[in-house]
């Protein structure tokens, strides 16, 4: 899949690590928010990407269909260009050493720091009685994920930045206590367009059902696009529209050519193009954009055991690193 390349930072060559909970088929928001950058980073870094299936257990809803969701998500990864020959693709739960490290890190993690993490405060507000111990420790496990592979660079969205900030604090405390074992990981924030869902207001998300799947058929995509909310003030076809408030226009900026974007802007503001026509044009542009991805995905999906084999090989590589790190960790801690 093509797309605007993110610019690689000058400090090429470190180890990148990122993960995603197994949410099943990915949507446009996931692609532009993370996956596209993961693909690009392969050119400059030693990349480790994993399925955060243990983290998925913190919210029980996400454990339904764990296997199927993992397979679908990893197919999307591969179809989008994550290359198992260049990147280590693996499953979090299959490297149990990370859970051991999580336990040791929990001993040097101040409770107050965990309670100040924004995502924790949010969960506390949303479901005070549904809070589990694992959710409080979410950033501790996330820290173990990063540092067990000695990763120094963590590409995540702004919402995850506080977690990595806490990872740095945990690393400083661990190193302070037991010696310089781990590098302090850095967040790599990349420029990502924020993708709103079909409701035109909220960020695209599967749970809000306002999303467009990368792997959807062209027909499904068109159907979804046709339900998109446009400028609410444009009540009649003859009313001039305001493209600057319209999410269909925002998406044209990503998927359509500069010329088409200019024509649509003009046609909308002088009411020569109606919203229906505008949406048809967008659906076609999205389908053209995703066509190579969808072809590749169908091809990958037809190969039996492909996902299993890729993940088995990646997990073996990842685990070898984790096992070495843990030998050092136990030694530094001073276990008999
Ligand atoms: N917390 C991340 C998310 O919800 C997933 C994740 C788990 C992660 N461990 C990680 C991301 C380590 C980066 C590094 O999307």
py3Dmol code that shows the C-alpha trace and the ligand (Angstrom):
import py3Dmol

protein = """\
ATOM      1  CA  UNK A   1       0.000   0.000   0.000  1.00  0.00           C
ATOM      2  CA  UNK A   2       1.291   3.437  -0.738  1.00  0.00           C
ATOM      3  CA  UNK A   3       0.747   6.580   1.251  1.00  0.00           C
ATOM      4  CA  UNK A   4       2.547   9.655   2.410  1.00  0.00           C
ATOM      5  CA  UNK A   5       5.820   8.430   3.823  1.00  0.00           C
ATOM      6  CA  UNK A   6       6.648   9.510   7.328  1.00  0.00           C
ATOM      7  CA  UNK A   7      10.038  11.072   7.509  1.00  0.00           C
ATOM      8  CA  UNK A   8      12.626   8.933   9.217  1.00  0.00           C
ATOM      9  CA  UNK A   9      14.386  10.620  12.101  1.00  0.00           C
ATOM     10  CA  UNK A  10      18.160  10.947  11.786  1.00  0.00           C
ATOM     11  CA  UNK A  11      19.072   8.468  14.537  1.00  0.00           C
ATOM     12  CA  UNK A  12      18.517   5.463  12.331  1.00  0.00           C
ATOM     13  CA  UNK A  13      19.297   2.002  13.420  1.00  0.00           C
ATOM     14  CA  UNK A  14      17.919   1.617  16.921  1.00  0.00           C
ATOM     15  CA  UNK A  15      15.361  -0.932  17.977  1.00  0.00           C
ATOM     16  CA  UNK A  16      11.732  -0.037  17.500  1.00  0.00           C
ATOM     17  CA  UNK A  17       8.997  -1.771  19.421  1.00  0.00           C
ATOM     18  CA  UNK A  18       5.254  -1.365  19.332  1.00  0.00           C
ATOM     19  CA  UNK A  19       2.199  -3.473  19.950  1.00  0.00           C
ATOM     20  CA  UNK A  20      -1.526  -3.519  19.411  1.00  0.00           C
ATOM     21  CA  UNK A  21      -4.307  -5.328  21.167  1.00  0.00           C
ATOM     22  CA  UNK A  22      -5.939  -7.913  18.921  1.00  0.00           C
ATOM     23  CA  UNK A  23      -8.999  -6.024  17.763  1.00  0.00           C
ATOM     24  CA  UNK A  24      -9.560  -7.984  14.559  1.00  0.00           C
ATOM     25  CA  UNK A  25      -9.695  -6.336  11.159  1.00  0.00           C
ATOM     26  CA  UNK A  26      -8.145  -2.894  11.168  1.00  0.00           C
ATOM     27  CA  UNK A  27      -9.772   0.265   9.855  1.00  0.00           C
ATOM     28  CA  UNK A  28      -8.556   3.398   8.124  1.00  0.00           C
ATOM     29  CA  UNK A  29      -7.910   5.106  11.474  1.00  0.00           C
ATOM     30  CA  UNK A  30      -5.637   2.267  12.598  1.00  0.00           C
ATOM     31  CA  UNK A  31      -3.788   2.360   9.302  1.00  0.00           C
ATOM     32  CA  UNK A  32      -3.072   6.081   9.220  1.00  0.00           C
ATOM     33  CA  UNK A  33      -2.612   6.290  12.988  1.00  0.00           C
ATOM     34  CA  UNK A  34      -0.071   3.511  13.369  1.00  0.00           C
ATOM     35  CA  UNK A  35       0.320   0.730  10.836  1.00  0.00           C
ATOM     36  CA  UNK A  36       1.521   2.919   7.981  1.00  0.00           C
ATOM     37  CA  UNK A  37       4.291   4.270  10.213  1.00  0.00           C
ATOM     38  CA  UNK A  38       5.243   0.803  11.380  1.00  0.00           C
ATOM     39  CA  UNK A  39       5.745  -0.188   7.744  1.00  0.00           C
ATOM     40  CA  UNK A  40       7.926   2.834   7.019  1.00  0.00           C
ATOM     41  CA  UNK A  41      10.045   2.356  10.130  1.00  0.00           C
ATOM     42  CA  UNK A  42      11.197  -1.002   8.788  1.00  0.00           C
ATOM     43  CA  UNK A  43      13.506   0.905   6.418  1.00  0.00           C
ATOM     44  CA  UNK A  44      15.536   2.389   9.225  1.00  0.00           C
ATOM     45  CA  UNK A  45      15.167   0.288  12.348  1.00  0.00           C
ATOM     46  CA  UNK A  46      15.254  -3.200  13.730  1.00  0.00           C
ATOM     47  CA  UNK A  47      11.517  -3.463  14.339  1.00  0.00           C
ATOM     48  CA  UNK A  48       9.636  -5.616  16.846  1.00  0.00           C
ATOM     49  CA  UNK A  49       5.841  -5.605  16.553  1.00  0.00           C
ATOM     50  CA  UNK A  50       3.571  -7.745  18.651  1.00  0.00           C
ATOM     51  CA  UNK A  51      -0.005  -8.704  19.370  1.00  0.00           C
ATOM     52  CA  UNK A  52      -0.768  -7.515  22.918  1.00  0.00           C
ATOM     53  CA  UNK A  53      -3.050 -10.392  23.821  1.00  0.00           C
ATOM     54  CA  UNK A  54      -2.253 -10.259  27.532  1.00  0.00           C
ATOM     55  CA  UNK A  55      -3.177  -6.593  27.589  1.00  0.00           C
ATOM     56  CA  UNK A  56      -6.441  -7.552  25.891  1.00  0.00           C
ATOM     57  CA  UNK A  57      -7.404  -9.405  29.070  1.00  0.00           C
ATOM     58  CA  UNK A  58      -7.643  -6.138  31.014  1.00  0.00           C
ATOM     59  CA  UNK A  59     -10.973  -5.536  29.339  1.00  0.00           C
ATOM     60  CA  UNK A  60     -12.878  -8.785  29.144  1.00  0.00           C
ATOM     61  CA  UNK A  61     -14.880  -7.736  26.071  1.00  0.00           C
ATOM     62  CA  UNK A  62     -11.695  -7.934  24.040  1.00  0.00           C
ATOM     63  CA  UNK A  63     -11.069 -11.598  24.874  1.00  0.00           C
ATOM     64  CA  UNK A  64     -13.968 -12.834  22.765  1.00  0.00           C
ATOM     65  CA  UNK A  65     -12.578 -14.291  19.593  1.00  0.00           C
ATOM     66  CA  UNK A  66      -8.972 -13.687  20.592  1.00  0.00           C
ATOM     67  CA  UNK A  67      -7.619 -16.190  18.052  1.00  0.00           C
ATOM     68  CA  UNK A  68      -9.717 -15.013  15.151  1.00  0.00           C
ATOM     69  CA  UNK A  69      -9.026 -11.358  15.940  1.00  0.00           C
ATOM     70  CA  UNK A  70      -5.309 -12.030  16.108  1.00  0.00           C
ATOM     71  CA  UNK A  71      -5.323 -13.759  12.739  1.00  0.00           C
ATOM     72  CA  UNK A  72      -7.349 -11.005  11.056  1.00  0.00           C
ATOM     73  CA  UNK A  73      -5.180  -8.255  12.462  1.00  0.00           C
ATOM     74  CA  UNK A  74      -1.935  -9.945  11.503  1.00  0.00           C
ATOM     75  CA  UNK A  75      -3.237 -10.540   7.967  1.00  0.00           C
ATOM     76  CA  UNK A  76      -3.793  -6.783   7.793  1.00  0.00           C
ATOM     77  CA  UNK A  77      -0.265  -6.184   9.044  1.00  0.00           C
ATOM     78  CA  UNK A  78       1.207  -8.405   6.366  1.00  0.00           C
ATOM     79  CA  UNK A  79      -0.991  -7.081   3.584  1.00  0.00           C
ATOM     80  CA  UNK A  80      -0.064  -3.506   4.537  1.00  0.00           C
ATOM     81  CA  UNK A  81       3.622  -4.328   4.177  1.00  0.00           C
ATOM     82  CA  UNK A  82       4.996  -5.506   7.507  1.00  0.00           C
ATOM     83  CA  UNK A  83       7.679  -7.847   6.287  1.00  0.00           C
ATOM     84  CA  UNK A  84       8.462 -10.861   8.473  1.00  0.00           C
ATOM     85  CA  UNK A  85      11.938 -11.081   6.940  1.00  0.00           C
ATOM     86  CA  UNK A  86      12.778  -7.607   8.202  1.00  0.00           C
ATOM     87  CA  UNK A  87      10.574  -7.251  11.286  1.00  0.00           C
ATOM     88  CA  UNK A  88      10.034  -9.524  14.247  1.00  0.00           C
ATOM     89  CA  UNK A  89       6.298 -10.157  14.478  1.00  0.00           C
ATOM     90  CA  UNK A  90       5.187 -12.021  17.574  1.00  0.00           C
ATOM     91  CA  UNK A  91       2.621 -12.800  20.243  1.00  0.00           C
ATOM     92  CA  UNK A  92       3.007 -11.250  23.679  1.00  0.00           C
ATOM     93  CA  UNK A  93       1.657 -14.223  25.640  1.00  0.00           C
ATOM     94  CA  UNK A  94       4.092 -16.594  23.930  1.00  0.00           C
ATOM     95  CA  UNK A  95       7.031 -14.871  25.564  1.00  0.00           C
ATOM     96  CA  UNK A  96       6.154 -15.584  29.199  1.00  0.00           C
ATOM     97  CA  UNK A  97       9.433 -13.987  30.362  1.00  0.00           C
ATOM     98  CA  UNK A  98       7.700 -10.637  29.912  1.00  0.00           C
ATOM     99  CA  UNK A  99       5.280 -11.549  32.707  1.00  0.00           C
ATOM    100  CA  UNK A 100       8.170 -12.354  34.978  1.00  0.00           C
ATOM    101  CA  UNK A 101       9.777  -9.011  34.237  1.00  0.00           C
ATOM    102  CA  UNK A 102       6.442  -7.339  34.879  1.00  0.00           C
ATOM    103  CA  UNK A 103       6.499  -8.760  38.405  1.00  0.00           C
ATOM    104  CA  UNK A 104       9.989  -7.420  39.123  1.00  0.00           C
ATOM    105  CA  UNK A 105       9.199  -4.012  37.646  1.00  0.00           C
ATOM    106  CA  UNK A 106       6.061  -3.769  39.756  1.00  0.00           C
ATOM    107  CA  UNK A 107       8.318  -3.656  42.838  1.00  0.00           C
ATOM    108  CA  UNK A 108      10.015  -0.455  41.710  1.00  0.00           C
ATOM    109  CA  UNK A 109       6.869   1.234  40.355  1.00  0.00           C
ATOM    110  CA  UNK A 110       5.330   3.861  42.632  1.00  0.00           C
ATOM    111  CA  UNK A 111       1.611   3.378  43.089  1.00  0.00           C
ATOM    112  CA  UNK A 112       1.098   7.141  42.847  1.00  0.00           C
ATOM    113  CA  UNK A 113       2.574   7.239  39.339  1.00  0.00           C
ATOM    114  CA  UNK A 114       0.173   4.541  38.162  1.00  0.00           C
ATOM    115  CA  UNK A 115      -2.779   6.414  39.603  1.00  0.00           C
ATOM    116  CA  UNK A 116      -1.761   9.557  37.737  1.00  0.00           C
ATOM    117  CA  UNK A 117      -1.764   7.889  34.292  1.00  0.00           C
ATOM    118  CA  UNK A 118      -4.582   9.522  32.262  1.00  0.00           C
ATOM    119  CA  UNK A 119      -5.941   6.247  30.837  1.00  0.00           C
ATOM    120  CA  UNK A 120      -6.193   4.874  34.370  1.00  0.00           C
ATOM    121  CA  UNK A 121      -8.038   7.942  35.634  1.00  0.00           C
ATOM    122  CA  UNK A 122     -10.387   7.621  32.659  1.00  0.00           C
ATOM    123  CA  UNK A 123     -11.138   3.964  33.459  1.00  0.00           C
ATOM    124  CA  UNK A 124     -11.585   4.889  37.105  1.00  0.00           C
ATOM    125  CA  UNK A 125     -14.241   7.368  36.016  1.00  0.00           C
ATOM    126  CA  UNK A 126     -15.926   5.005  33.523  1.00  0.00           C
ATOM    127  CA  UNK A 127     -16.052   1.855  35.643  1.00  0.00           C
ATOM    128  CA  UNK A 128     -14.926   2.362  39.229  1.00  0.00           C
ATOM    129  CA  UNK A 129     -16.245  -1.027  40.338  1.00  0.00           C
ATOM    130  CA  UNK A 130     -15.061  -2.894  37.210  1.00  0.00           C
ATOM    131  CA  UNK A 131     -11.421  -1.926  37.727  1.00  0.00           C
ATOM    132  CA  UNK A 132      -9.069  -4.864  37.970  1.00  0.00           C
ATOM    133  CA  UNK A 133      -5.517  -5.106  39.228  1.00  0.00           C
ATOM    134  CA  UNK A 134      -4.256  -5.791  35.709  1.00  0.00           C
ATOM    135  CA  UNK A 135      -5.601  -2.489  34.480  1.00  0.00           C
ATOM    136  CA  UNK A 136      -3.746  -0.574  37.172  1.00  0.00           C
ATOM    137  CA  UNK A 137      -0.578  -2.378  36.164  1.00  0.00           C
ATOM    138  CA  UNK A 138      -1.167  -1.956  32.407  1.00  0.00           C
ATOM    139  CA  UNK A 139       1.739   0.495  31.973  1.00  0.00           C
ATOM    140  CA  UNK A 140       4.047  -1.762  33.995  1.00  0.00           C
ATOM    141  CA  UNK A 141       3.424  -4.650  31.622  1.00  0.00           C
ATOM    142  CA  UNK A 142       3.802  -2.234  28.732  1.00  0.00           C
ATOM    143  CA  UNK A 143       7.186  -1.228  30.130  1.00  0.00           C
ATOM    144  CA  UNK A 144       8.235  -4.858  30.356  1.00  0.00           C
ATOM    145  CA  UNK A 145       7.128  -5.284  26.704  1.00  0.00           C
ATOM    146  CA  UNK A 146       9.433  -2.523  25.616  1.00  0.00           C
ATOM    147  CA  UNK A 147      12.532  -3.043  27.677  1.00  0.00           C
ATOM    148  CA  UNK A 148      12.763  -6.828  27.650  1.00  0.00           C
ATOM    149  CA  UNK A 149      13.757  -6.423  23.977  1.00  0.00           C
ATOM    150  CA  UNK A 150      16.023  -3.491  24.889  1.00  0.00           C
ATOM    151  CA  UNK A 151      14.006  -1.294  22.557  1.00  0.00           C
ATOM    152  CA  UNK A 152      14.856   2.396  22.586  1.00  0.00           C
ATOM    153  CA  UNK A 153      12.204   3.757  20.238  1.00  0.00           C
ATOM    154  CA  UNK A 154       8.458   3.369  20.695  1.00  0.00           C
ATOM    155  CA  UNK A 155       6.172   4.645  17.932  1.00  0.00           C
ATOM    156  CA  UNK A 156       2.782   5.314  19.507  1.00  0.00           C
ATOM    157  CA  UNK A 157       0.016   7.878  19.321  1.00  0.00           C
ATOM    158  CA  UNK A 158      -0.190  10.834  21.720  1.00  0.00           C
ATOM    159  CA  UNK A 159      -2.668   8.955  23.914  1.00  0.00           C
ATOM    160  CA  UNK A 160       0.028   6.378  24.708  1.00  0.00           C
ATOM    161  CA  UNK A 161       2.788   8.907  25.378  1.00  0.00           C
ATOM    162  CA  UNK A 162       2.116   9.084  29.151  1.00  0.00           C
ATOM    163  CA  UNK A 163       2.627   5.316  29.345  1.00  0.00           C
ATOM    164  CA  UNK A 164       6.055   5.580  27.776  1.00  0.00           C
ATOM    165  CA  UNK A 165       6.854   8.501  30.075  1.00  0.00           C
ATOM    166  CA  UNK A 166       6.100   6.194  32.992  1.00  0.00           C
ATOM    167  CA  UNK A 167       8.242   3.492  31.366  1.00  0.00           C
ATOM    168  CA  UNK A 168      11.147   5.900  31.515  1.00  0.00           C
ATOM    169  CA  UNK A 169      10.545   6.477  35.204  1.00  0.00           C
ATOM    170  CA  UNK A 170      10.384   2.731  35.880  1.00  0.00           C
ATOM    171  CA  UNK A 171      13.616   2.169  33.937  1.00  0.00           C
ATOM    172  CA  UNK A 172      15.390   4.893  35.905  1.00  0.00           C
ATOM    173  CA  UNK A 173      14.290   3.320  39.167  1.00  0.00           C
ATOM    174  CA  UNK A 174      15.233  -0.195  38.108  1.00  0.00           C
ATOM    175  CA  UNK A 175      18.616   0.897  36.798  1.00  0.00           C
ATOM    176  CA  UNK A 176      19.165   3.005  39.912  1.00  0.00           C
ATOM    177  CA  UNK A 177      18.579   0.008  42.097  1.00  0.00           C
ATOM    178  CA  UNK A 178      20.212  -2.772  40.098  1.00  0.00           C
ATOM    179  CA  UNK A 179      22.621  -1.132  37.624  1.00  0.00           C
ATOM    180  CA  UNK A 180      22.350   0.047  34.036  1.00  0.00           C
ATOM    181  CA  UNK A 181      20.493  -2.824  32.433  1.00  0.00           C
ATOM    182  CA  UNK A 182      17.927  -1.052  30.269  1.00  0.00           C
ATOM    183  CA  UNK A 183      17.982   1.919  27.880  1.00  0.00           C
ATOM    184  CA  UNK A 184      15.371   4.617  28.562  1.00  0.00           C
ATOM    185  CA  UNK A 185      12.819   4.261  25.788  1.00  0.00           C
ATOM    186  CA  UNK A 186      11.801   7.284  23.734  1.00  0.00           C
ATOM    187  CA  UNK A 187       8.401   7.946  22.194  1.00  0.00           C
ATOM    188  CA  UNK A 188       8.414   8.425  18.459  1.00  0.00           C
ATOM    189  CA  UNK A 189       5.412  10.574  17.616  1.00  0.00           C
ATOM    190  CA  UNK A 190       4.787  10.667  13.907  1.00  0.00           C
ATOM    191  CA  UNK A 191       2.626  13.040  11.948  1.00  0.00           C
ATOM    192  CA  UNK A 192      -0.684  11.316  11.454  1.00  0.00           C
ATOM    193  CA  UNK A 193      -3.849  12.763  10.039  1.00  0.00           C
ATOM    194  CA  UNK A 194      -6.646  12.316  12.530  1.00  0.00           C
ATOM    195  CA  UNK A 195      -9.349  10.226  10.887  1.00  0.00           C
ATOM    196  CA  UNK A 196     -12.929  10.861  11.914  1.00  0.00           C
ATOM    197  CA  UNK A 197     -15.563   8.176  11.557  1.00  0.00           C
ATOM    198  CA  UNK A 198     -18.662   8.084   9.387  1.00  0.00           C
ATOM    199  CA  UNK A 199     -20.513  10.134  12.036  1.00  0.00           C
ATOM    200  CA  UNK A 200     -18.238  13.010  11.077  1.00  0.00           C
ATOM    201  CA  UNK A 201     -17.417  13.869  14.676  1.00  0.00           C
ATOM    202  CA  UNK A 202     -15.723  11.156  16.659  1.00  0.00           C
ATOM    203  CA  UNK A 203     -12.394   9.564  15.976  1.00  0.00           C
ATOM    204  CA  UNK A 204     -12.817   6.472  13.804  1.00  0.00           C
ATOM    205  CA  UNK A 205     -13.251   3.459  16.065  1.00  0.00           C
ATOM    206  CA  UNK A 206     -14.574  -0.050  15.856  1.00  0.00           C
ATOM    207  CA  UNK A 207     -16.449   0.250  19.150  1.00  0.00           C
ATOM    208  CA  UNK A 208     -18.370   3.267  17.829  1.00  0.00           C
ATOM    209  CA  UNK A 209     -19.124   1.370  14.614  1.00  0.00           C
ATOM    210  CA  UNK A 210     -18.205   4.439  12.583  1.00  0.00           C
ATOM    211  CA  UNK A 211     -15.273   2.759  10.866  1.00  0.00           C
ATOM    212  CA  UNK A 212     -14.262   1.577   7.418  1.00  0.00           C
ATOM    213  CA  UNK A 213     -12.286  -1.654   7.409  1.00  0.00           C
ATOM    214  CA  UNK A 214      -9.215  -1.960   5.239  1.00  0.00           C
ATOM    215  CA  UNK A 215     -10.334  -5.453   4.292  1.00  0.00           C
ATOM    216  CA  UNK A 216     -13.953  -4.558   3.548  1.00  0.00           C
ATOM    217  CA  UNK A 217     -15.282  -5.246   0.064  1.00  0.00           C
ATOM    218  CA  UNK A 218     -15.686  -2.337  -2.331  1.00  0.00           C
ATOM    219  CA  UNK A 219     -19.465  -2.625  -1.902  1.00  0.00           C
ATOM    220  CA  UNK A 220     -19.302  -2.508   1.897  1.00  0.00           C
ATOM    221  CA  UNK A 221     -16.980   0.456   1.684  1.00  0.00           C
ATOM    222  CA  UNK A 222     -19.341   2.320  -0.612  1.00  0.00           C
ATOM    223  CA  UNK A 223     -22.268   1.549   1.674  1.00  0.00           C
ATOM    224  CA  UNK A 224     -20.424   2.930   4.678  1.00  0.00           C
ATOM    225  CA  UNK A 225     -19.316   6.037   2.836  1.00  0.00           C
ATOM    226  CA  UNK A 226     -22.886   6.704   1.690  1.00  0.00           C
ATOM    227  CA  UNK A 227     -23.975   6.885   5.348  1.00  0.00           C
ATOM    228  CA  UNK A 228     -21.382   9.540   6.158  1.00  0.00           C
ATOM    229  CA  UNK A 229     -22.506  12.725   7.831  1.00  0.00           C
ATOM    230  CA  UNK A 230     -21.689  15.836   5.789  1.00  0.00           C
ATOM    231  CA  UNK A 231     -22.171  19.531   6.502  1.00  0.00           C
ATOM    232  CA  UNK A 232     -25.374  19.552   8.617  1.00  0.00           C
ATOM    233  CA  UNK A 233     -26.202  23.061   7.418  1.00  0.00           C
ATOM    234  CA  UNK A 234     -26.412  21.897   3.820  1.00  0.00           C
ATOM    235  CA  UNK A 235     -30.057  20.862   3.981  1.00  0.00           C
ATOM    236  CA  UNK A 236     -30.890  21.054   0.263  1.00  0.00           C
ATOM    237  CA  UNK A 237     -28.962  20.021  -2.792  1.00  0.00           C
ATOM    238  CA  UNK A 238     -29.000  23.646  -3.961  1.00  0.00           C
ATOM    239  CA  UNK A 239     -27.496  25.004  -0.718  1.00  0.00           C
ATOM    240  CA  UNK A 240     -23.797  25.802  -0.886  1.00  0.00           C
ATOM    241  CA  UNK A 241     -21.781  23.494   1.405  1.00  0.00           C
ATOM    242  CA  UNK A 242     -18.885  24.155   3.751  1.00  0.00           C
ATOM    243  CA  UNK A 243     -16.161  21.641   2.902  1.00  0.00           C
ATOM    244  CA  UNK A 244     -14.033  22.817   5.827  1.00  0.00           C
ATOM    245  CA  UNK A 245     -16.512  21.281   8.294  1.00  0.00           C
ATOM    246  CA  UNK A 246     -17.231  18.197   6.154  1.00  0.00           C
ATOM    247  CA  UNK A 247     -15.588  14.886   6.925  1.00  0.00           C
ATOM    248  CA  UNK A 248     -16.157  13.614   3.390  1.00  0.00           C
ATOM    249  CA  UNK A 249     -14.025  16.494   2.176  1.00  0.00           C
ATOM    250  CA  UNK A 250     -11.417  15.773   4.879  1.00  0.00           C
ATOM    251  CA  UNK A 251     -11.113  12.219   3.589  1.00  0.00           C
ATOM    252  CA  UNK A 252     -10.910  13.390  -0.038  1.00  0.00           C
ATOM    253  CA  UNK A 253      -7.784  15.215   1.063  1.00  0.00           C
ATOM    254  CA  UNK A 254      -6.231  11.887   1.910  1.00  0.00           C
ATOM    255  CA  UNK A 255      -7.531   9.675  -0.876  1.00  0.00           C
ATOM    256  CA  UNK A 256      -8.173  11.901  -3.883  1.00  0.00           C
ATOM    257  CA  UNK A 257      -5.811  13.740  -6.224  1.00  0.00           C
ATOM    258  CA  UNK A 258      -5.090  17.434  -5.666  1.00  0.00           C
ATOM    259  CA  UNK A 259      -7.097  18.297  -8.773  1.00  0.00           C
ATOM    260  CA  UNK A 260     -10.102  16.313  -7.609  1.00  0.00           C
ATOM    261  CA  UNK A 261      -9.895  17.925  -4.162  1.00  0.00           C
ATOM    262  CA  UNK A 262      -9.890  21.374  -5.743  1.00  0.00           C
ATOM    263  CA  UNK A 263     -12.889  20.559  -7.961  1.00  0.00           C
ATOM    264  CA  UNK A 264     -14.827  19.147  -5.029  1.00  0.00           C
ATOM    265  CA  UNK A 265     -14.121  22.180  -2.884  1.00  0.00           C
ATOM    266  CA  UNK A 266     -15.386  24.444  -5.627  1.00  0.00           C
ATOM    267  CA  UNK A 267     -18.346  22.281  -6.570  1.00  0.00           C
ATOM    268  CA  UNK A 268     -19.438  22.000  -2.951  1.00  0.00           C
ATOM    269  CA  UNK A 269     -19.162  25.717  -2.154  1.00  0.00           C
ATOM    270  CA  UNK A 270     -21.064  26.729  -5.306  1.00  0.00           C
ATOM    271  CA  UNK A 271     -23.549  23.856  -5.052  1.00  0.00           C
ATOM    272  CA  UNK A 272     -22.741  22.298  -8.418  1.00  0.00           C
ATOM    273  CA  UNK A 273     -21.779  19.037  -6.686  1.00  0.00           C
ATOM    274  CA  UNK A 274     -24.176  17.413  -4.255  1.00  0.00           C
ATOM    275  CA  UNK A 275     -23.227  15.339  -1.219  1.00  0.00           C
ATOM    276  CA  UNK A 276     -24.311  12.084  -2.866  1.00  0.00           C
ATOM    277  CA  UNK A 277     -22.054  12.597  -5.857  1.00  0.00           C
ATOM    278  CA  UNK A 278     -19.287  13.729  -3.558  1.00  0.00           C
ATOM    279  CA  UNK A 279     -19.587  10.546  -1.492  1.00  0.00           C
ATOM    280  CA  UNK A 280     -19.594   8.327  -4.559  1.00  0.00           C
ATOM    281  CA  UNK A 281     -16.362   9.972  -5.634  1.00  0.00           C
ATOM    282  CA  UNK A 282     -14.888   9.368  -2.171  1.00  0.00           C
ATOM    283  CA  UNK A 283     -15.953   5.737  -2.085  1.00  0.00           C
ATOM    284  CA  UNK A 284     -14.265   5.214  -5.462  1.00  0.00           C
ATOM    285  CA  UNK A 285     -11.099   6.944  -4.290  1.00  0.00           C
ATOM    286  CA  UNK A 286     -10.924   4.832  -1.122  1.00  0.00           C
ATOM    287  CA  UNK A 287     -11.558   1.649  -3.083  1.00  0.00           C
ATOM    288  CA  UNK A 288      -8.846   2.546  -5.619  1.00  0.00           C
ATOM    289  CA  UNK A 289      -6.436   3.265  -2.782  1.00  0.00           C
ATOM    290  CA  UNK A 290      -7.176   0.013  -0.965  1.00  0.00           C
ATOM    291  CA  UNK A 291      -7.366  -2.178  -4.057  1.00  0.00           C
ATOM    292  CA  UNK A 292      -3.712  -3.383  -3.971  1.00  0.00           C
ATOM    293  CA  UNK A 293      -3.959  -4.001  -0.235  1.00  0.00           C
ATOM    294  CA  UNK A 294      -7.110  -6.048  -0.672  1.00  0.00           C
ATOM    295  CA  UNK A 295      -5.603  -8.096  -3.493  1.00  0.00           C
ATOM    296  CA  UNK A 296      -2.544  -8.876  -1.404  1.00  0.00           C
ATOM    297  CA  UNK A 297      -4.632  -9.722   1.631  1.00  0.00           C
ATOM    298  CA  UNK A 298      -6.779 -12.171  -0.305  1.00  0.00           C
ATOM    299  CA  UNK A 299      -3.640 -13.825  -1.623  1.00  0.00           C
ATOM    300  CA  UNK A 300      -2.091 -14.096   1.860  1.00  0.00           C
ATOM    301  CA  UNK A 301      -5.314 -15.394   3.311  1.00  0.00           C
ATOM    302  CA  UNK A 302      -5.382 -18.238   0.817  1.00  0.00           C
ATOM    303  CA  UNK A 303      -2.069 -19.592   2.107  1.00  0.00           C
ATOM    304  CA  UNK A 304      -2.762 -22.078   4.872  1.00  0.00           C
ATOM    305  CA  UNK A 305      -0.730 -21.652   8.084  1.00  0.00           C
ATOM    306  CA  UNK A 306       0.889 -18.453   6.865  1.00  0.00           C
ATOM    307  CA  UNK A 307      -0.061 -16.396   9.918  1.00  0.00           C
ATOM    308  CA  UNK A 308       0.859 -19.239  12.294  1.00  0.00           C
ATOM    309  CA  UNK A 309       4.231 -19.724  10.619  1.00  0.00           C
ATOM    310  CA  UNK A 310       5.079 -16.026  10.592  1.00  0.00           C
ATOM    311  CA  UNK A 311       4.182 -15.627  14.248  1.00  0.00           C
ATOM    312  CA  UNK A 312       5.972 -18.809  15.293  1.00  0.00           C
ATOM    313  CA  UNK A 313       9.202 -17.673  13.640  1.00  0.00           C
ATOM    314  CA  UNK A 314       8.912 -14.134  15.012  1.00  0.00           C
ATOM    315  CA  UNK A 315       8.074 -15.330  18.501  1.00  0.00           C
ATOM    316  CA  UNK A 316      11.107 -17.591  18.505  1.00  0.00           C
ATOM    317  CA  UNK A 317      13.356 -14.643  17.603  1.00  0.00           C
ATOM    318  CA  UNK A 318      11.723 -12.376  20.171  1.00  0.00           C
ATOM    319  CA  UNK A 319      11.905 -14.988  22.872  1.00  0.00           C
ATOM    320  CA  UNK A 320      15.616 -15.544  22.359  1.00  0.00           C
ATOM    321  CA  UNK A 321      16.197 -11.857  23.126  1.00  0.00           C
ATOM    322  CA  UNK A 322      13.880 -11.941  26.140  1.00  0.00           C
ATOM    323  CA  UNK A 323      15.546 -15.032  27.595  1.00  0.00           C
ATOM    324  CA  UNK A 324      18.950 -13.364  27.401  1.00  0.00           C
ATOM    325  CA  UNK A 325      17.676 -10.179  29.007  1.00  0.00           C
ATOM    326  CA  UNK A 326      16.081 -12.089  31.870  1.00  0.00           C
ATOM    327  CA  UNK A 327      19.299 -13.933  32.640  1.00  0.00           C
ATOM    328  CA  UNK A 328      20.957 -10.580  33.103  1.00  0.00           C
ATOM    329  CA  UNK A 329      18.030  -9.230  35.127  1.00  0.00           C
ATOM    330  CA  UNK A 330      17.968 -12.136  37.575  1.00  0.00           C
ATOM    331  CA  UNK A 331      21.694 -11.904  37.967  1.00  0.00           C
ATOM    332  CA  UNK A 332      21.573  -8.160  38.678  1.00  0.00           C
ATOM    333  CA  UNK A 333      18.760  -8.570  41.158  1.00  0.00           C
ATOM    334  CA  UNK A 334      20.881 -11.130  42.949  1.00  0.00           C
ATOM    335  CA  UNK A 335      18.680 -14.185  42.959  1.00  0.00           C
ATOM    336  CA  UNK A 336      20.450 -17.331  44.140  1.00  0.00           C
TER     337      UNK A 336
END
"""
ligand_1 = """\
15
LIG
N -1.049 -0.070 25.027
C -0.994 -0.231 23.605
C -2.382 0.046 23.028
O -3.360 -0.019 23.733
C -0.555 -1.607 23.219
C 0.773 -1.924 23.796
C 1.036 -2.850 24.742
C 2.018 -1.287 23.468
N 2.365 -2.869 25.020
C 2.988 -1.947 24.260
C 2.404 -0.265 22.596
C 4.327 -1.562 24.195
C 3.736 0.095 22.554
C 4.701 -0.543 23.341
O -2.485 0.306 21.854
"""
view = py3Dmol.view(width=600, height=400)
view.addModel(protein, "pdb")
view.setStyle({"model": 0}, {"cartoon": {"style": "trace"}})
view.addModel(ligand_1, "xyz")
view.setStyle({"model": 1}, {"stick": {}})
view.zoomTo()
view.show()
